[in-house]
Amino acid sequence: MRGNDGGERLGAAELGAELGERATLVQFSSAFCQPCRATRRTLAEVAGMVDGVSHVELDAEERLELVRELGILRTPTVLVLDAGGRVVRRAAGQPRTADVIAALGEAL
């Protein structure tokens, strides 16, 4: 991400899924990534708790062009998008639920 300057935007075309009404949690995963499974559960749980938030999981190996474009270096990497698809937060590694909720605060 180019800082928190809002330089990056993603939409349904890039994600292959519709954006959440209020925010979208985008997870880049890989097949043999153990922390990716726990991250999937955490993000799905948060998306289920917060109205208008969706969770989209992308296979990094299948989306190499997007991975390179966004500078994704490891999995899991999570991007928090606001309603317009602007990347407001980014984190690599397995996030804690509280951190995901706090990051959503910047998007909502």
A tleap script that builds the chain and sets N, CA, C and O, in Angstrom:
source leaprc.protein.ff14SB
mol = sequence {
  NMET ARG GLY ASN ASP GLY GLY GLU ARG LEU
  GLY ALA ALA GLU LEU GLY ALA GLU LEU GLY
  GLU ARG ALA THR LEU VAL GLN PHE SER SER
  ALA PHE CYS GLN PRO CYS ARG ALA THR ARG
  ARG THR LEU ALA GLU VAL ALA GLY MET VAL
  ASP GLY VAL SER HIE VAL GLU LEU ASP ALA
  GLU GLU ARG LEU GLU LEU VAL ARG GLU LEU
  GLY ILE LEU ARG THR PRO THR VAL LEU VAL
  LEU ASP ALA GLY GLY ARG VAL VAL ARG ARG
  ALA ALA GLY GLN PRO ARG THR ALA ASP VAL
  ILE ALA ALA LEU GLY GLU ALA CLEU
}
set mol.1.N position { 0.840 -1.175 0.000 }
set mol.1.CA position { 0.000 0.000 0.000 }
set mol.1.C position { 0.881 1.232 0.000 }
set mol.1.O position { 1.974 1.212 0.566 }
set mol.2.N position { 0.443 2.254 -0.597 }
set mol.2.CA position { 1.208 3.495 -0.637 }
set mol.2.C position { 0.848 4.351 0.571 }
set mol.2.O position { 0.268 5.427 0.429 }
set mol.3.N position { 1.199 3.864 1.769 }
set mol.3.CA position { 0.816 4.565 2.994 }
set mol.3.C position { -0.691 4.504 3.156 }
set mol.3.O position { -1.338 3.644 2.557 }
set mol.4.N position { -1.258 5.382 3.940 }
set mol.4.CA position { -2.711 5.452 4.093 }
set mol.4.C position { -3.253 6.618 3.288 }
set mol.4.O position { -4.214 7.271 3.695 }
set mol.5.N position { -2.630 6.878 2.137 }
set mol.5.CA position { -3.029 8.027 1.340 }
set mol.5.C position { -4.198 7.733 0.416 }
set mol.5.O position { -4.668 8.624 -0.292 }
set mol.6.N position { -4.671 6.495 0.414 }
set mol.6.CA position { -5.821 6.163 -0.418 }
set mol.6.C position { -5.469 5.986 -1.876 }
set mol.6.O position { -6.346 6.100 -2.732 }
set mol.7.N position { -4.209 5.711 -2.190 }
set mol.7.CA position { -3.800 5.581 -3.567 }
set mol.7.C position { -4.286 4.323 -4.257 }
set mol.7.O position { -4.294 4.258 -5.486 }
set mol.8.N position { -4.691 3.324 -3.491 }
set mol.8.CA position { -5.113 2.062 -4.088 }
set mol.8.C position { -6.611 1.869 -3.908 }
set mol.8.O position { -7.168 2.123 -2.840 }
set mol.9.N position { -7.249 1.410 -4.987 }
set mol.9.CA position { -8.666 1.074 -4.936 }
set mol.9.C position { -8.870 -0.267 -5.614 }
set mol.9.O position { -8.226 -0.574 -6.618 }
set mol.10.N position { -9.766 -1.056 -5.060 }
set mol.10.CA position { -10.122 -2.339 -5.649 }
set mol.10.C position { -11.635 -2.384 -5.782 }
set mol.10.O position { -12.366 -1.852 -4.946 }
set mol.11.N position { -12.086 -3.022 -6.840 }
set mol.11.CA position { -13.518 -3.168 -7.047 }
set mol.11.C position { -13.880 -4.601 -7.352 }
set mol.11.O position { -13.048 -5.505 -7.273 }
set mol.12.N position { -15.144 -4.790 -7.705 }
set mol.12.CA position { -15.641 -6.136 -7.985 }
set mol.12.C position { -14.853 -6.795 -9.118 }
set mol.12.O position { -14.648 -8.009 -9.097 }
set mol.13.N position { -14.415 -6.021 -10.096 }
set mol.13.CA position { -13.667 -6.587 -11.224 }
set mol.13.C position { -12.359 -7.214 -10.759 }
set mol.13.O position { -12.005 -8.308 -11.198 }
set mol.14.N position { -11.641 -6.532 -9.875 }
set mol.14.CA position { -10.365 -7.048 -9.378 }
set mol.14.C position { -10.560 -8.202 -8.389 }
set mol.14.O position { -9.778 -9.153 -8.367 }
set mol.15.N position { -11.611 -8.103 -7.574 }
set mol.15.CA position { -11.823 -9.093 -6.511 }
set mol.15.C position { -12.597 -10.313 -6.964 }
set mol.15.O position { -12.483 -11.379 -6.358 }
set mol.16.N position { -13.382 -10.174 -8.018 }
set mol.16.CA position { -14.231 -11.278 -8.437 }
set mol.16.C position { -15.416 -11.464 -7.503 }
set mol.16.O position { -16.049 -12.519 -7.492 }
set mol.17.N position { -15.712 -10.433 -6.719 }
set mol.17.CA position { -16.839 -10.453 -5.784 }
set mol.17.C position { -17.257 -9.008 -5.534 }
set mol.17.O position { -16.462 -8.083 -5.702 }
set mol.18.N position { -18.499 -8.828 -5.135 }
set mol.18.CA position { -18.988 -7.487 -4.839 }
set mol.18.C position { -18.367 -6.965 -3.543 }
set mol.18.O position { -18.075 -7.735 -2.628 }
set mol.19.N position { -18.171 -5.659 -3.481 }
set mol.19.CA position { -17.695 -5.029 -2.255 }
set mol.19.C position { -18.804 -5.055 -1.208 }
set mol.19.O position { -19.988 -5.083 -1.544 }
set mol.20.N position { -18.412 -5.047 0.054 }
set mol.20.CA position { -19.382 -4.931 1.134 }
set mol.20.C position { -20.025 -3.550 1.081 }
set mol.20.O position { -19.433 -2.600 0.569 }
set mol.21.N position { -21.213 -3.450 1.601 }
set mol.21.CA position { -21.944 -2.181 1.589 }
set mol.21.C position { -21.176 -1.091 2.335 }
set mol.21.O position { -21.159 0.064 1.910 }
set mol.22.N position { -20.536 -1.466 3.456 }
set mol.22.CA position { -19.809 -0.489 4.269 }
set mol.22.C position { -18.303 -0.688 4.241 }
set mol.22.O position { -17.551 0.283 4.325 }
set mol.23.N position { -17.852 -1.928 4.126 }
set mol.23.CA position { -16.414 -2.230 4.111 }
set mol.23.C position { -16.215 -3.660 3.630 }
set mol.23.O position { -17.135 -4.476 3.662 }
set mol.24.N position { -14.986 -3.949 3.179 }
set mol.24.CA position { -14.647 -5.294 2.706 }
set mol.24.C position { -13.307 -5.704 3.299 }
set mol.24.O position { -12.342 -4.940 3.286 }
set mol.25.N position { -13.270 -6.922 3.817 }
set mol.25.CA position { -12.030 -7.519 4.319 }
set mol.25.C position { -11.523 -8.456 3.235 }
set mol.25.O position { -12.158 -9.470 2.948 }
set mol.26.N position { -10.385 -8.130 2.630 }
set mol.26.CA position { -9.822 -8.934 1.550 }
set mol.26.C position { -8.640 -9.716 2.104 }
set mol.26.O position { -7.698 -9.137 2.645 }
set mol.27.N position { -8.699 -11.028 1.964 }
set mol.27.CA position { -7.651 -11.909 2.481 }
set mol.27.C position { -6.954 -12.602 1.323 }
set mol.27.O position { -7.597 -13.259 0.504 }
set mol.28.N position { -5.634 -12.454 1.257 }
set mol.28.CA position { -4.823 -13.194 0.297 }
set mol.28.C position { -4.270 -14.410 1.025 }
set mol.28.O position { -3.595 -14.274 2.045 }
set mol.29.N position { -4.555 -15.598 0.501 }
set mol.29.CA position { -4.162 -16.856 1.126 }
set mol.29.C position { -3.416 -17.726 0.132 }
set mol.29.O position { -3.359 -17.436 -1.063 }
set mol.30.N position { -2.840 -18.814 0.663 }
set mol.30.CA position { -2.248 -19.832 -0.200 }
set mol.30.C position { -2.640 -21.199 0.357 }
set mol.30.O position { -3.009 -21.318 1.525 }
set mol.31.N position { -2.558 -22.208 -0.470 }
set mol.31.CA position { -3.093 -23.532 -0.162 }
set mol.31.C position { -2.532 -24.150 1.117 }
set mol.31.O position { -3.282 -24.746 1.889 }
set mol.32.N position { -1.249 -24.021 1.350 }
set mol.32.CA position { -0.636 -24.714 2.485 }
set mol.32.C position { -0.331 -23.792 3.650 }
set mol.32.O position { 0.528 -24.098 4.476 }
set mol.33.N position { -1.015 -22.681 3.722 }
set mol.33.CA position { -0.791 -21.670 4.749 }
set mol.33.C position { -1.680 -21.955 5.959 }
set mol.33.O position { -2.892 -21.743 5.913 }
set mol.34.N position { -1.070 -22.433 7.034 }
set mol.34.CA position { -1.836 -22.745 8.252 }
set mol.34.C position { -2.481 -21.499 8.869 }
set mol.34.O position { -3.655 -21.554 9.234 }
set mol.35.N position { -1.755 -20.369 9.000 }
set mol.35.CA position { -2.383 -19.177 9.576 }
set mol.35.C position { -3.541 -18.643 8.726 }
set mol.35.O position { -4.400 -17.920 9.230 }
set mol.36.N position { -3.563 -18.999 7.441 }
set mol.36.CA position { -4.650 -18.536 6.573 }
set mol.36.C position { -5.994 -19.104 7.025 }
set mol.36.O position { -7.019 -18.430 6.921 }
set mol.37.N position { -5.992 -20.331 7.521 }
set mol.37.CA position { -7.244 -20.951 7.967 }
set mol.37.C position { -7.812 -20.218 9.174 }
set mol.37.O position { -9.009 -19.941 9.237 }
set mol.38.N position { -6.950 -19.908 10.123 }
set mol.38.CA position { -7.392 -19.168 11.314 }
set mol.38.C position { -7.827 -17.757 10.934 }
set mol.38.O position { -8.794 -17.232 11.487 }
set mol.39.N position { -7.113 -17.142 9.988 }
set mol.39.CA position { -7.471 -15.804 9.526 }
set mol.39.C position { -8.842 -15.828 8.860 }
set mol.39.O position { -9.647 -14.919 9.064 }
set mol.40.N position { -9.111 -16.858 8.067 }
set mol.40.CA position { -10.417 -17.004 7.420 }
set mol.40.C position { -11.534 -17.023 8.467 }
set mol.40.O position { -12.550 -16.345 8.311 }
set mol.41.N position { -11.338 -17.800 9.529 }
set mol.41.CA position { -12.356 -17.875 10.595 }
set mol.41.C position { -12.549 -16.517 11.274 }
set mol.41.O position { -13.678 -16.087 11.506 }
set mol.42.N position { -11.441 -15.850 11.588 }
set mol.42.CA position { -11.507 -14.547 12.260 }
set mol.42.C position { -12.246 -13.524 11.404 }
set mol.42.O position { -13.141 -12.832 11.890 }
set mol.43.N position { -11.869 -13.430 10.131 }
set mol.43.CA position { -12.488 -12.430 9.259 }
set mol.43.C position { -13.957 -12.736 8.995 }
set mol.43.O position { -14.783 -11.825 8.944 }
set mol.44.N position { -14.284 -14.013 8.827 }
set mol.44.CA position { -15.688 -14.396 8.628 }
set mol.44.C position { -16.508 -14.059 9.866 }
set mol.44.O position { -17.646 -13.603 9.760 }
set mol.45.N position { -15.926 -14.284 11.035 }
set mol.45.CA position { -16.617 -13.967 12.284 }
set mol.45.C position { -16.882 -12.462 12.391 }
set mol.45.O position { -17.993 -12.050 12.725 }
set mol.46.N position { -15.877 -11.650 12.112 }
set mol.46.CA position { -16.036 -10.193 12.188 }
set mol.46.C position { -17.055 -9.722 11.152 }
set mol.46.O position { -17.917 -8.898 11.458 }
set mol.47.N position { -16.957 -10.243 9.928 }
set mol.47.CA position { -17.915 -9.846 8.884 }
set mol.47.C position { -19.338 -10.220 9.290 }
set mol.47.O position { -20.285 -9.508 8.955 }
set mol.48.N position { -19.492 -11.328 10.007 }
set mol.48.CA position { -20.809 -11.730 10.473 }
set mol.48.C position { -21.337 -10.867 11.605 }
set mol.48.O position { -22.549 -10.779 11.807 }
set mol.49.N position { -20.436 -10.227 12.346 }
set mol.49.CA position { -20.822 -9.394 13.494 }
set mol.49.C position { -21.150 -7.957 13.089 }
set mol.49.O position { -21.946 -7.295 13.755 }
set mol.50.N position { -20.548 -7.471 12.011 }
set mol.50.CA position { -20.673 -6.059 11.642 }
set mol.50.C position { -21.481 -5.943 10.352 }
set mol.50.O position { -21.069 -6.432 9.300 }
set mol.51.N position { -22.637 -5.287 10.450 }
set mol.51.CA position { -23.508 -5.124 9.283 }
set mol.51.C position { -22.793 -4.392 8.153 }
set mol.51.O position { -22.075 -3.418 8.383 }
set mol.52.N position { -23.001 -4.877 6.926 }
set mol.52.CA position { -22.460 -4.210 5.750 }
set mol.52.C position { -21.005 -4.513 5.457 }
set mol.52.O position { -20.413 -3.909 4.563 }
set mol.53.N position { -20.414 -5.456 6.208 }
set mol.53.CA position { -19.010 -5.813 5.992 }
set mol.53.C position { -18.964 -7.202 5.368 }
set mol.53.O position { -19.624 -8.127 5.842 }
set mol.54.N position { -18.176 -7.341 4.297 }
set mol.54.CA position { -18.033 -8.651 3.671 }
set mol.54.C position { -16.576 -9.102 3.739 }
set mol.54.O position { -15.665 -8.295 3.922 }
set mol.55.N position { -16.380 -10.413 3.587 }
set mol.55.CA position { -15.053 -11.025 3.604 }
set mol.55.C position { -14.848 -11.714 2.257 }
set mol.55.O position { -15.666 -12.532 1.837 }
set mol.56.N position { -13.758 -11.378 1.592 }
set mol.56.CA position { -13.414 -11.981 0.308 }
set mol.56.C position { -12.031 -12.605 0.457 }
set mol.56.O position { -11.072 -11.933 0.839 }
set mol.57.N position { -11.942 -13.896 0.151 }
set mol.57.CA position { -10.645 -14.580 0.217 }
set mol.57.C position { -10.168 -14.875 -1.196 }
set mol.57.O position { -10.909 -15.424 -2.011 }
set mol.58.N position { -8.922 -14.504 -1.476 }
set mol.58.CA position { -8.336 -14.721 -2.791 }
set mol.58.C position { -7.124 -15.641 -2.658 }
set mol.58.O position { -6.322 -15.499 -1.735 }
set mol.59.N position { -7.002 -16.573 -3.579 }
set mol.59.CA position { -5.845 -17.451 -3.627 }
set mol.59.C position { -4.706 -16.680 -4.300 }
set mol.59.O position { -4.795 -16.328 -5.476 }
set mol.60.N position { -3.647 -16.424 -3.550 }
set mol.60.CA position { -2.536 -15.622 -4.060 }
set mol.60.C position { -1.914 -16.227 -5.319 }
set mol.60.O position { -1.508 -15.500 -6.226 }
set mol.61.N position { -1.841 -17.555 -5.370 }
set mol.61.CA position { -1.229 -18.203 -6.531 }
set mol.61.C position { -2.079 -18.044 -7.784 }
set mol.61.O position { -1.545 -17.978 -8.891 }
set mol.62.N position { -3.392 -17.985 -7.618 }
set mol.62.CA position { -4.284 -17.815 -8.765 }
set mol.62.C position { -4.387 -16.357 -9.198 }
set mol.62.O position { -4.830 -16.069 -10.310 }
set mol.63.N position { -3.984 -15.443 -8.332 }
set mol.63.CA position { -4.120 -14.005 -8.597 }
set mol.63.C position { -2.768 -13.304 -8.575 }
set mol.63.O position { -2.634 -12.221 -8.005 }
set mol.64.N position { -1.759 -13.929 -9.201 }
set mol.64.CA position { -0.389 -13.404 -9.141 }
set mol.64.C position { -0.252 -11.975 -9.648 }
set mol.64.O position { 0.521 -11.193 -9.095 }
set mol.65.N position { -0.986 -11.631 -10.684 }
set mol.65.CA position { -0.879 -10.273 -11.215 }
set mol.65.C position { -1.314 -9.252 -10.163 }
set mol.65.O position { -0.640 -8.242 -9.956 }
set mol.66.N position { -2.434 -9.517 -9.506 }
set mol.66.CA position { -2.928 -8.621 -8.459 }
set mol.66.C position { -1.975 -8.610 -7.260 }
set mol.66.O position { -1.736 -7.556 -6.670 }
set mol.67.N position { -1.436 -9.764 -6.899 }
set mol.67.CA position { -0.471 -9.864 -5.800 }
set mol.67.C position { 0.735 -8.972 -6.090 }
set mol.67.O position { 1.187 -8.230 -5.217 }
set mol.68.N position { 1.245 -9.044 -7.295 }
set mol.68.CA position { 2.404 -8.216 -7.668 }
set mol.68.C position { 2.041 -6.741 -7.667 }
set mol.68.O position { 2.801 -5.906 -7.175 }
set mol.69.N position { 0.880 -6.425 -8.219 }
set mol.69.CA position { 0.421 -5.038 -8.301 }
set mol.69.C position { 0.317 -4.411 -6.908 }
set mol.69.O position { 0.657 -3.243 -6.718 }
set mol.70.N position { -0.153 -5.195 -5.942 }
set mol.70.CA position { -0.361 -4.692 -4.585 }
set mol.70.C position { 0.843 -4.892 -3.681 }
set mol.70.O position { 0.838 -4.428 -2.541 }
set mol.71.N position { 1.877 -5.576 -4.167 }
set mol.71.CA position { 3.074 -5.803 -3.367 }
set mol.71.C position { 2.841 -6.746 -2.199 }
set mol.71.O position { 3.415 -6.563 -1.125 }
set mol.72.N position { 1.996 -7.758 -2.403 }
set mol.72.CA position { 1.734 -8.764 -1.371 }
set mol.72.C position { 2.958 -9.679 -1.310 }
set mol.72.O position { 3.326 -10.286 -2.315 }
set mol.73.N position { 3.584 -9.780 -0.146 }
set mol.73.CA position { 4.822 -10.549 -0.009 }
set mol.73.C position { 4.644 -11.862 0.737 }
set mol.73.O position { 5.480 -12.756 0.611 }
set mol.74.N position { 3.558 -11.997 1.520 }
set mol.74.CA position { 3.341 -13.233 2.270 }
set mol.74.C position { 1.854 -13.447 2.498 }
set mol.74.O position { 1.037 -12.540 2.334 }
set mol.75.N position { 1.530 -14.678 2.881 }
set mol.75.CA position { 0.144 -14.979 3.214 }
set mol.75.C position { 0.089 -15.436 4.663 }
set mol.75.O position { 1.019 -16.089 5.137 }
set mol.76.N position { -0.977 -15.106 5.372 }
set mol.76.CA position { -2.063 -14.268 4.902 }
set mol.76.C position { -1.693 -12.787 4.935 }
set mol.76.O position { -0.946 -12.337 5.804 }
set mol.77.N position { -2.223 -12.048 3.982 }
set mol.77.CA position { -2.209 -10.587 4.013 }
set mol.77.C position { -3.659 -10.154 3.930 }
set mol.77.O position { -4.422 -10.665 3.110 }
set mol.78.N position { -4.038 -9.211 4.780 }
set mol.78.CA position { -5.406 -8.718 4.833 }
set mol.78.C position { -5.420 -7.244 4.469 }
set mol.78.O position { -4.639 -6.452 4.997 }
set mol.79.N position { -6.319 -6.886 3.557 }
set mol.79.CA position { -6.559 -5.492 3.204 }
set mol.79.C position { -7.946 -5.121 3.706 }
set mol.79.O position { -8.891 -5.896 3.558 }
set mol.80.N position { -8.069 -3.947 4.294 }
set mol.80.CA position { -9.371 -3.432 4.707 }
set mol.80.C position { -9.738 -2.332 3.724 }
set mol.80.O position { -9.023 -1.339 3.590 }
set mol.81.N position { -10.863 -2.520 3.037 }
set mol.81.CA position { -11.336 -1.551 2.050 }
set mol.81.C position { -12.535 -0.803 2.600 }
set mol.81.O position { -13.366 -1.382 3.300 }
set mol.82.N position { -12.628 0.486 2.285 }
set mol.82.CA position { -13.835 1.224 2.657 }
set mol.82.C position { -14.929 0.927 1.627 }
set mol.82.O position { -14.723 0.113 0.727 }
set mol.83.N position { -16.076 1.571 1.750 }
set mol.83.CA position { -17.210 1.281 0.878 }
set mol.83.C position { -16.892 1.529 -0.598 }
set mol.83.O position { -17.475 0.892 -1.475 }
set mol.84.N position { -15.970 2.453 -0.873 }
set mol.84.CA position { -15.589 2.757 -2.245 }
set mol.84.C position { -14.460 1.899 -2.784 }
set mol.84.O position { -14.034 2.080 -3.925 }
set mol.85.N position { -13.968 0.962 -1.975 }
set mol.85.CA position { -12.892 0.082 -2.421 }
set mol.85.C position { -11.500 0.610 -2.167 }
set mol.85.O position { -10.521 0.022 -2.626 }
set mol.86.N position { -11.393 1.722 -1.436 }
set mol.86.CA position { -10.074 2.291 -1.127 }
set mol.86.C position { -9.427 1.488 -0.005 }
set mol.86.O position { -10.066 1.196 1.005 }
set mol.87.N position { -8.160 1.135 -0.186 }
set mol.87.CA position { -7.423 0.399 0.836 }
set mol.87.C position { -7.098 1.364 1.972 }
set mol.87.O position { -6.357 2.329 1.783 }
set mol.88.N position { -7.661 1.095 3.167 }
set mol.88.CA position { -7.413 1.966 4.311 }
set mol.88.C position { -6.450 1.347 5.318 }
set mol.88.O position { -5.815 2.068 6.088 }
set mol.89.N position { -6.334 0.017 5.322 }
set mol.89.CA position { -5.388 -0.671 6.206 }
set mol.89.C position { -4.906 -1.928 5.526 }
set mol.89.O position { -5.578 -2.492 4.661 }
set mol.90.N position { -3.724 -2.356 5.936 }
set mol.90.CA position { -3.125 -3.579 5.391 }
set mol.90.C position { -2.282 -4.209 6.481 }
set mol.90.O position { -1.575 -3.519 7.215 }
set mol.91.N position { -2.364 -5.525 6.579 }
set mol.91.CA position { -1.571 -6.232 7.585 }
set mol.91.C position { -1.184 -7.605 7.048 }
set mol.91.O position { -1.983 -8.275 6.395 }
set mol.92.N position { 0.046 -8.015 7.330 }
set mol.92.CA position { 0.506 -9.359 6.972 }
set mol.92.C position { 0.539 -10.195 8.238 }
set mol.92.O position { 0.838 -9.692 9.322 }
set mol.93.N position { 0.230 -11.470 8.091 }
set mol.93.CA position { 0.209 -12.358 9.240 }
set mol.93.C position { -1.204 -12.523 9.773 }
set mol.93.O position { -2.140 -11.870 9.311 }
set mol.94.N position { -1.341 -13.396 10.740 }
set mol.94.CA position { -2.648 -13.711 11.302 }
set mol.94.C position { -3.103 -12.591 12.240 }
set mol.94.O position { -2.438 -12.318 13.238 }
set mol.95.N position { -4.232 -11.938 11.931 }
set mol.95.CA position { -4.692 -10.828 12.771 }
set mol.95.C position { -5.501 -11.316 13.973 }
set mol.95.O position { -6.080 -12.402 13.957 }
set mol.96.N position { -5.522 -10.495 15.001 }
set mol.96.CA position { -6.402 -10.751 16.141 }
set mol.96.C position { -7.746 -10.094 15.856 }
set mol.96.O position { -7.809 -9.087 15.150 }
set mol.97.N position { -8.807 -10.650 16.393 }
set mol.97.CA position { -10.152 -10.120 16.172 }
set mol.97.C position { -10.218 -8.641 16.537 }
set mol.97.O position { -10.769 -7.843 15.779 }
set mol.98.N position { -9.668 -8.270 17.677 }
set mol.98.CA position { -9.710 -6.872 18.133 }
set mol.98.C position { -9.021 -5.944 17.137 }
set mol.98.O position { -9.478 -4.823 16.915 }
set mol.99.N position { -7.918 -6.409 16.534 }
set mol.99.CA position { -7.202 -5.584 15.553 }
set mol.99.C position { -8.021 -5.398 14.289 }
set mol.99.O position { -8.011 -4.318 13.697 }
set mol.100.N position { -8.732 -6.442 13.868 }
set mol.100.CA position { -9.581 -6.337 12.676 }
set mol.100.C position { -10.716 -5.349 12.926 }
set mol.100.O position { -11.026 -4.524 12.067 }
set mol.101.N position { -11.328 -5.432 14.094 }
set mol.101.CA position { -12.417 -4.514 14.431 }
set mol.101.C position { -11.906 -3.078 14.489 }
set mol.101.O position { -12.576 -2.163 14.010 }
set mol.102.N position { -10.727 -2.875 15.071 }
set mol.102.CA position { -10.136 -1.535 15.133 }
set mol.102.C position { -9.844 -1.015 13.729 }
set mol.102.O position { -10.109 0.152 13.442 }
set mol.103.N position { -9.306 -1.855 12.851 }
set mol.103.CA position { -9.003 -1.446 11.482 }
set mol.103.C position { -10.287 -1.097 10.727 }
set mol.103.O position { -10.298 -0.181 9.905 }
set mol.104.N position { -11.356 -1.823 11.006 }
set mol.104.CA position { -12.637 -1.520 10.358 }
set mol.104.C position { -13.122 -0.131 10.734 }
set mol.104.O position { -13.796 0.534 9.947 }
set mol.105.N position { -12.779 0.303 11.937 }
set mol.105.CA position { -13.165 1.655 12.378 }
set mol.105.C position { -12.690 2.736 11.432 }
set mol.105.O position { -13.345 3.769 11.295 }
set mol.106.N position { -11.562 2.516 10.776 }
set mol.106.CA position { -11.043 3.498 9.814 }
set mol.106.C position { -11.833 3.473 8.509 }
set mol.106.O position { -11.862 4.465 7.781 }
set mol.107.N position { -12.463 2.358 8.216 }
set mol.107.CA position { -13.172 2.202 6.946 }
set mol.107.C position { -14.638 2.617 7.038 }
set mol.107.O position { -15.239 3.021 6.042 }
set mol.108.N position { -15.206 2.517 8.228 }
set mol.108.CA position { -16.653 2.751 8.380 }
set mol.108.C position { -16.976 4.215 8.607 }
set mol.108.O position { -18.145 4.573 8.753 }
savepdb mol mol.pdb
quit
